[in-house]
Amino acid sequence: ARQRGVCATPGCNHTHLEIHHVIWWSMGGPTDVNLLIGLCVRCHHLLHRGLLNITGNAVDGFNFTNRHSRPLRKRRRIHYRQAA
């Protein structure tokens, strides 16, 4: 509900979400709503492969970085006009 059913990764608009523990559950992360985030399958796999990183929480905000620790920005959408 917090993300209105859309992946939390900046620039991603997929709506089939999986719930990720920001502090990984396999490493003892709690199942606290403020530490859970909805990610699409693609972004969730990128995260577990180390190509996407997420820190923070729902109260203070989540931070998204790539594998080089550079912040992710929303991708620009390019609209093309069809020839008449």
N, C-alpha and C positions, 0 to 999 in steps of 0.2 A: 504494500500500500504506500509506503514511504516513497518509492520510486515510480509509482503509478504503473507498475507492470512492465517497465522498460529497463534494460540492462543499465547498470550504474556507470559503466566505463564511458568516459567522455567520447562523444562522437558515435557511439554504438546505439542503434535503435531497435535491436532485436527484443522480442517480447517473450520468448520461451526461456524462463529463468531457472537457474539452480541457485541454491543458497550456499554461500561460502562463509566460513568462519574466518574473520580477519586474522585472529590468532588461531592458527590451524588447530582443529579439533584433535588431530593425530599427535599434536605436540602439547596437549593439555589445555587448549583454548576453551573458554566457557561458552555455553550456548546462551549468551546474553543478547537480546534483541539489538542493542546498540553496537554490538560487534559482529553482526551478521549483515551480509550485503548480497543483493540479487545480481547475478551475472549470467549472461547467456552462455551456452555450452562452449562456444569459441573462446570467449574471454576467460572463462573458468579454466579451460585447458591451457591458454597462454600463461595464466597466472601460475599454474602448477608446473609448467615447463620453465619458469623463471624469466619469461619474456615480458611479464607485466607484474608490477608490484603495487600493493595497496596497503596503506597505513591509515591510522586515524580511527574515528568512530562516528556514529550517527549524530552524536551531540555536537561535537566540534567540527565535523566534516571529514570526509575521506580524501586522501591524497593518492593520486595515480601517477606512477612513473614507469618508464620503460626499463629495460635491462641495464641501461647505462645511467640510471637514476635521473633521467631528464623528465620533467613534468609532461604529462599528456595534455594536449589541447584538443579542443573540438575540431574535427576535420571539417574543412570547407566543402560545402556541396556545390557542385558545378552544374548549372542547368544549361542544357543545350536547346536551342530552338530548332524545331523541325522545319525543313525547307518547305515552302508553300507550293 
